[in-house]
């Protein structure tokens, strides 16, 4: 379905076939068919083989990939996907990873599916992948191990940490191979990011379902190529606390894992002067921060919000100055550097050590050559 969607979105099947031949795998034929599912037209991609039953280990599959003349990036990414798949199978079956024998996923079609998907992504110039939450079917699945619950155990293992939802469809909606590909490649799972769409592709599945059995891909240019995440914003209004204690409270909150903490003067009901204490934190630090908040302040409660963030890609590097090395934070939007910010503690330390104004230390670091 991934390859069908990529072909519909512009991947040249002739180019794909040519690249796949570099794997030196024989006895297969690609069958690409335009097909309609519940009124939607897409491409069905299938690999026809001579019913090969050869069982391969992870080492066997990696050897096939690494001996090929495919690009280095394709080899590395394809290998990552297969290793992730092998790790899931090993955990499910309770065996070492080198003892995993691929049955369904080790056949020719799975190698073509995984390597072909990576070839298509590179060919279309796709740099980042985002995915919607993934659906689970119900019932049981027939496998080489017998009938297993749906989703298959390996699929469930691969999708840990990925948003999923159940359906009433009695079909395997996400396979272990598909789960390995998308969980390895996707940056995040959720809403469609802001992009200017240039192509849309539909990849058809085999089953005929009450809904269009299609995987849809949007290919386009990010409007704002910023990184996205979500953090907690914890707030409390306080009107009866000694102002001298706020600095200690903020230090304790930062030590507990807060990303930032600050106070804002406010005027409350009955014209009472008060402080709005705001804390930003990752969700996993919620309990520790609330404990410190209720211990270090006089508040009776707090408001807790999950807020979305868009941020520059951040990178820390060292620069060389006449005063020695210093740290610099670089903020980039896509490939464009937007901010170069010397680390405050570094230029403060330089100013003290060399007895120079702090702004001079800042300027010296700012003009230094970056070690990129």
C-alpha positions in Angstrom: 0.0 0.0 0.0 2.9 2.4 0.7 4.5 1.7 -2.7 1.1 2.0 -4.5 0.5 5.4 -2.9 4.1 6.6 -3.7 3.6 5.5 -7.3 0.3 7.3 -7.5 2.0 10.4 -6.0 4.7 10.4 -8.7 7.3 7.6 -8.2 8.2 6.2 -11.6 7.6 2.5 -11.6 10.4 2.0 -14.2 12.9 3.8 -11.9 11.7 1.7 -8.9 12.1 -1.6 -10.9 15.6 -0.5 -12.0 16.7 0.3 -8.4 15.2 -2.9 -7.0 17.2 -5.0 -9.5 20.3 -3.9 -7.6 19.3 -6.3 -4.8 20.2 -9.2 -7.1 17.0 -11.0 -6.1 15.5 -13.3 -8.7 12.2 -15.1 -9.4 9.8 -12.2 -8.8 7.7 -9.9 -10.9 6.2 -6.6 -10.0 2.5 -6.2 -10.8 1.2 -2.6 -10.6 -2.5 -2.2 -11.3 -4.9 0.8 -11.2 -7.8 -0.3 -9.1 -11.0 1.2 -7.6 -11.9 0.7 -3.9 -15.3 2.0 -2.8 -15.3 4.6 -5.6 -11.7 5.7 -5.0 -9.0 5.1 -7.7 -5.5 4.1 -6.6 -2.6 1.8 -7.4 -2.3 -1.8 -6.2 1.3 -2.9 -5.9 2.0 -6.6 -5.7 5.0 -8.9 -5.8 4.5 -12.1 -7.7 6.9 -14.9 -6.8 7.3 -18.6 -7.4 5.9 -19.2 -3.9 9.4 -19.1 -2.3 9.4 -20.7 1.1 13.0 -20.0 2.1 13.4 -18.8 5.7 15.9 -16.0 6.2 17.6 -14.6 9.3 18.2 -10.9 9.9 21.8 -11.4 8.9 20.7 -13.0 5.6 18.5 -10.0 4.8 21.0 -7.4 5.8 23.6 -9.2 3.6 21.3 -9.0 0.6 20.8 -5.2 1.2 24.5 -4.4 2.0 25.8 -6.4 -1.0 23.6 -4.3 -3.4 24.7 -1.2 -5.3 21.9 0.9 -3.7 22.8 4.2 -2.2 24.3 4.2 1.3 21.3 6.0 2.8 18.9 3.4 1.3 20.9 0.6 2.8 21.1 2.2 6.2 17.5 3.1 6.5 16.3 -0.3 5.1 18.6 -2.0 7.6 17.1 0.0 10.5 13.6 -1.0 9.5 14.5 -4.7 9.4 16.4 -4.6 12.7 13.4 -2.9 14.3 11.2 -5.7 12.9 13.6 -8.4 14.1 13.7 -6.8 17.6 9.9 -6.9 17.9 9.8 -10.6 16.7 12.5 -11.5 19.1 10.7 -9.9 22.1 7.4 -11.5 21.2 8.8 -15.0 20.8 11.3 -14.7 23.6 14.4 -15.5 21.6 17.7 -13.8 20.7 17.5 -11.5 17.7 20.0 -13.6 15.8 17.6 -16.6 16.2 14.7 -14.8 14.6 13.6 -16.6 11.4 11.4 -14.5 9.1 8.5 -16.3 7.6 6.0 -13.9 6.1 8.3 -10.9 6.6 11.4 -12.7 5.3 10.0 -13.5 1.9 10.9 -11.7 -1.3 7.8 -9.5 -1.2 8.7 -8.1 2.3 12.2 -7.2 1.2 10.8 -5.5 -1.9 8.2 -3.7 0.2 10.7 -2.3 2.7 13.6 -1.4 0.4 11.1 -0.2 -2.3 9.5 2.2 0.2 12.8 3.7 1.1 13.8 4.0 -2.6 10.5 5.8 -3.3 10.9 8.2 -0.4 14.4 9.1 -1.5 13.4 9.5 -5.1 10.5 11.8 -4.3 12.8 14.0 -2.1 10.8 13.4 1.0 12.7 14.6 4.0 10.2 14.2 6.8 7.2 11.9 7.3 4.2 12.5 9.5 1.4 9.9 10.0 -2.1 9.9 11.4 -3.1 7.6 14.3 -3.3 4.0 13.0 -6.4 1.7 13.0 -6.6 -1.8 14.4 -8.9 -4.5 13.1 -10.6 -7.1 15.2 -10.8 -10.9 15.2 -7.9 -13.2 14.6 -5.1 -13.5 12.0 -3.9 -16.6 10.3 -0.1 -16.8 10.4 2.7 -19.4 10.2 2.4 -19.6 14.0 -1.3 -20.4 13.8 -4.2 -18.0 14.6 -3.1 -15.0 16.5 -5.0 -12.0 17.9 -5.5 -8.9 15.7 -3.3 -6.9 15.7 -0.5 -9.4 15.5 1.8 -9.4 18.6 4.7 -8.1 16.6 2.6 -5.3 15.2 1.4 -4.4 18.7 5.0 -4.3 19.9 6.1 -2.1 17.0 3.3 0.4 17.6 4.0 0.9 21.3 4.0 4.7 21.8 2.1 5.3 18.6 -1.5 6.6 18.7 -3.9 3.8 17.6 -7.6 3.2 17.6 -9.9 0.2 17.3 -12.4 -0.5 14.5 -15.1 -3.1 13.9 -13.4 -4.3 10.7 -12.4 -7.9 10.7 -9.2 -7.6 8.8 -5.5 -7.0 9.5 -5.3 -3.3 8.9 -1.6 -2.9 9.9 0.9 -5.7 9.2 4.2 -6.1 11.1 6.0 -5.0 7.9 3.9 -1.9 7.6 4.2 -1.1 11.3 8.0 -1.4 11.1 8.2 0.9 8.1 6.0 3.7 9.5 7.2 3.5 13.1 10.8 3.8 11.9 10.2 6.6 9.4 7.5 8.8 10.9 8.6 12.0 12.8 5.3 12.1 14.7 1.7 10.9 14.7 -1.2 13.2 14.7 -2.7 16.0 12.6 -1.6 16.8 9.0 1.1 19.5 9.3 0.9 22.8 7.5 2.1 22.0 4.0 1.5 23.2 0.4 0.4 19.9 -1.2 1.9 19.1 -4.6 0.8 15.5 -5.1 -1.6 13.0 -3.5 -1.4 9.3 -3.9 -3.6 6.3 -3.0 -2.3 2.8 -2.4 -4.8 0.1 -2.5 -4.9 -2.9 -0.1 -5.9 -6.4 -1.0 -9.1 -6.7 1.1 -12.4 -5.4 0.1 -13.8 -3.6 3.1 -16.9 -1.5 3.9 -14.5 1.5 3.7 -12.0 2.4 0.9 -9.1 0.1 1.7 -6.6 2.8 0.7 -3.5 4.4 2.2 -3.4 8.1 1.2 -0.2 10.1 1.1 0.2 13.9 0.7 3.5 15.1 -0.7 4.3 18.8 -0.4 6.5 21.6 1.0 6.2 22.6 4.6 4.9 26.1 5.0 6.8 26.6 8.2 9.4 23.8 8.6 9.5 24.2 12.4 9.7 21.3 14.9 6.5 20.6 16.7 5.8 19.1 20.1 3.5 19.5 23.1 4.3 20.5 26.7 2.5 21.2 29.9 1.8 24.8 31.0 1.1 24.8 34.8 -0.3 28.0 36.3 -1.2 29.3 39.8 -2.4 32.7 41.0 -0.9 33.5 44.4 -1.7 36.5 46.6 -0.5 35.6 50.1 3.2 34.5 49.7 6.3 36.3 50.8 7.9 37.7 47.6 11.4 36.7 48.9 10.4 33.1 48.5 9.6 33.1 44.8 13.3 32.7 43.7 13.7 29.6 45.8 10.5 28.2 44.5 11.6 28.7 40.9 15.0 27.1 41.6 13.2 24.1 43.1 10.8 23.8 40.2 13.7 24.0 37.7 15.5 21.3 39.6 12.3 19.1 39.4 12.5 19.2 35.6 10.7 22.4 34.6 11.7 23.8 31.2 11.1 27.3 32.4 9.3 29.0 35.3 8.5 32.7 35.7 6.1 35.1 37.5 3.8 37.8 36.1 2.3 40.6 38.3 -1.5 40.5 38.2 -4.5 42.3 39.8 -7.1 39.9 41.1 -10.6 40.3 42.4 -11.2 42.8 45.2 -8.2 44.7 43.8 -5.6 42.4 45.4 -2.1 42.5 44.0 -0.9 39.0 43.2 1.5 36.9 41.2 0.7 34.5 38.3 3.3 31.7 38.6 3.8 29.9 35.2 5.7 26.7 34.7 6.5 25.0 31.4 7.4 21.3 31.6 7.5 18.0 29.7 4.4 15.8 30.6 6.6 13.1 32.2 7.7 15.6 34.9 4.2 16.7 35.8 3.9 14.9 39.2 7.4 16.0 40.5 6.7 19.6 39.5 3.2 19.7 41.1 4.7 18.3 44.3 7.3 21.1 44.4 4.6 23.7 43.6 2.4 22.6 46.5 5.4 22.3 48.8 7.2 25.6 47.9 4.2 28.0 47.5 1.0 28.8 49.2 -1.3 27.9 46.3 -4.3 25.6 46.9 -4.5 24.5 43.2 -3.0 24.8 39.8 -4.3 24.9 36.2 -2.6 22.3 33.9 -2.8 22.7 30.1 -1.3 20.7 27.3 -0.1 23.3 24.8 1.4 22.8 21.4 4.8 24.3 20.5 6.4 25.2 17.3 10.1 25.7 17.6 13.4 26.1 15.7 15.6 23.1 15.3 18.2 23.6 18.1 21.8 22.5 17.9 24.6 23.3 20.4 28.2 23.8 19.1 31.5 25.1 20.4 33.3 28.2 19.0 36.9 29.2 19.5 37.6 32.7 20.7 40.7 34.5 21.9 39.4 33.8 25.5 39.0 30.0 24.8 36.1 27.9 23.7 32.5 28.8 24.4 29.1 27.3 23.7 26.6 28.6 21.1 23.0 27.6 20.4 22.0 27.6 16.8 18.3 27.8 15.8 17.4 26.7 12.3 14.1 26.8 10.3 14.6 24.0 7.8 18.1 24.5 6.4 18.2 28.2 7.2 20.0 29.4 10.3 17.8 32.0 12.1 19.4 32.5 15.5 23.0 32.2 16.8 22.9 32.7 20.6 26.0 32.5 22.8 25.4 30.5 26.0 24.9 32.9 28.9 26.8 30.9 31.5 29.8 30.7 29.1 30.1 34.4 28.3 29.5 35.3 32.0 32.3 33.0 32.9 34.6 34.6 30.3 33.8 38.1 31.5 34.6 37.2 35.1 37.8 35.3 34.3 39.2 38.0 32.1 37.7 41.0 33.9 36.0 42.4 30.9 32.4 43.8 30.4 29.9 41.0 29.9 28.7 42.6 26.6 32.3 42.4 25.3 32.5 38.7 26.0 29.1 38.2 24.3 30.3 40.1 21.1 33.5 38.1 21.0 31.6 34.8 21.0 29.1 36.1 18.5 31.7 36.9 15.9 33.6 33.7 16.3 33.6 31.1 13.6 31.2 28.2 14.1 32.4 24.6 14.3 29.6 23.2 12.1 
